[in-house]
């Protein structure tokens, strides 16, 4: 699996010299991310705001799925009614 295209790779020195141009490419969606190399090692990734927002949304959705999975695995399937829950916690449903 290729995680980046060659036009998305840039050295930290070149990034400093061409920062505005790189931001324009991200803004204009010519690229969706920039991998920054320092001493030939991938050190940072710059993402467009749109790409970042999608990534965060995917992470949150995945965390929700993990929570559902955990709850289903640990569920004893015992259920009580709304009225029973209110009574258990001394809540008068007529005053809501």
C-alpha positions in Angstrom: 0.0 0.0 0.0 1.4 3.4 -1.0 0.7 6.0 1.6 2.0 9.0 -0.4 2.7 10.2 -3.9 6.1 11.6 -4.8 4.7 15.1 -5.2 3.6 14.9 -1.5 7.2 14.4 -0.3 9.2 17.4 0.6 12.4 18.1 2.7 12.1 20.3 5.7 14.5 22.8 4.0 12.4 22.9 0.8 9.2 23.3 2.9 10.7 26.3 4.7 11.7 27.9 1.4 8.4 27.1 -0.3 5.9 27.2 2.6 3.3 29.5 0.9 3.4 27.4 -2.3 2.9 24.2 -0.4 -0.1 25.7 1.5 -1.6 26.9 -1.8 -1.3 23.3 -3.2 -3.1 22.0 -0.1 -5.7 24.7 -0.3 -6.3 24.2 -4.0 -6.6 20.4 -3.5 -3.7 19.7 -5.8 -2.5 17.5 -2.9 -4.2 16.3 0.2 -1.2 15.9 2.4 2.5 16.7 2.6 5.1 14.3 4.1 8.0 16.3 5.5 11.4 14.7 5.5 14.2 15.6 7.9 17.5 13.8 7.4 15.7 11.4 5.0 13.2 10.3 7.6 9.5 11.0 7.5 9.0 13.4 10.4 5.7 15.3 9.9 2.6 15.2 7.9 0.7 18.4 6.9 -2.9 17.8 6.0 -5.6 20.0 4.5 -8.3 21.0 7.0 -10.8 18.9 5.0 -8.5 15.8 5.2 -7.9 16.4 8.9 -11.6 16.7 9.7 -12.3 13.5 7.8 -9.6 11.7 9.6 -10.9 12.8 13.0 -14.4 11.8 12.0 -13.2 8.3 11.0 -11.3 8.0 14.3 -14.4 9.0 16.3 -16.6 6.6 14.4 -14.1 3.8 15.0 -14.0 4.5 18.7 -17.8 4.4 18.8 -17.8 1.0 17.1 -15.2 -0.3 19.6 -17.4 0.9 22.5 -20.5 -0.8 21.0 -18.5 -4.0 20.5 -17.2 -3.9 24.1 -20.7 -3.2 25.5 -22.2 -6.1 23.5 -19.5 -8.4 24.6 -20.0 -7.5 28.3 -23.8 -7.2 28.2 -25.7 -9.6 30.5 -28.9 -8.8 28.6 -30.8 -7.9 31.8 -33.2 -5.1 31.1 -35.5 -3.0 33.3 -38.3 -0.7 32.4 -38.1 3.1 32.4 -40.4 3.1 35.3 -38.3 0.7 37.3 -35.2 2.8 36.6 -37.0 5.9 37.8 -38.1 4.2 41.0 -34.6 2.8 41.6 -33.2 6.4 41.5 -36.1 8.0 43.3 -37.3 10.0 40.3 -41.0 11.0 40.2 -41.9 10.7 36.5 -45.0 12.8 37.1 -42.8 15.8 37.9 -40.7 15.7 34.7 
